[in-house]
Amino acid sequence: MATIPPLEELLEKYGDLLEENEVRELSYWALINDDGPCDEEQYLTQAEDRFDDLQEKIAGALGA
């Protein structure tokens, strides 16, 4: 069974694609920005801290 690569690897592999407007338009991926400024580093740190738990939940849902 394939596993989800680490977050750093995903960001390195696909980060340049997510910066391209054409890719976002084709995929309908968009960031809604109607809120005040946020601490992106804090959100990234929280996501990294919770990444292993997320992988476990996905594996459990897939019956792995």
N, C-alpha and C positions, 0 to 999 in steps of 0.2 A: 504494500500500500504506500502510495506517495504521501509524503509529509509536507507541511507548509514550511518553506524556508524561513530562516530568521528575518526579522523586520529589516535589519540593516541590508541584507542581501536583496530583499524586495525593493527597497528604496533605491539602492544602487542600480538595480536592473531596470526598473520602470520609472524612476524619477524624471528622466529626461522626456519620456513620453507624456507624463502628466502635465508637463509644463507647456506642451504644444496645444494651441487653441484648436487646431483641426482635429486632434485626437479627442479632446473633450467634447467637441461638437458631434463627432461621429458616435461616441459612446454615451452621449447625453449626460456625461459626468460634469457636475458643476458644484462649486462651493457657493453656498448662500451666505452672503456677507451683509446682513442687515443688523448686526449686533455690534457692540462696542469692541475695542481691541482685546485680544486675548494673549495669553502667554503660551506661544506655540511650543516652546521648549518644555514647559510643564506638561502639556498634553502629550508630547512625544515621550517624555519620561514615564508618565502614567501608562501609556500604551505599551511601552517596553516592559514595565514592571508586571503587567497583566498578560503578556503575550503567552507565557507558558500555560497559564490557566485556560486561556482561550483555545490553545492547541489541544489541550486535554478534553475540553468540552466538545470541540469539533470531532475529535477522534471517537469520543463516546457516542456522539450522535450518529456517526457513520458505522458504529459497531466494531470499531477496531480494537 
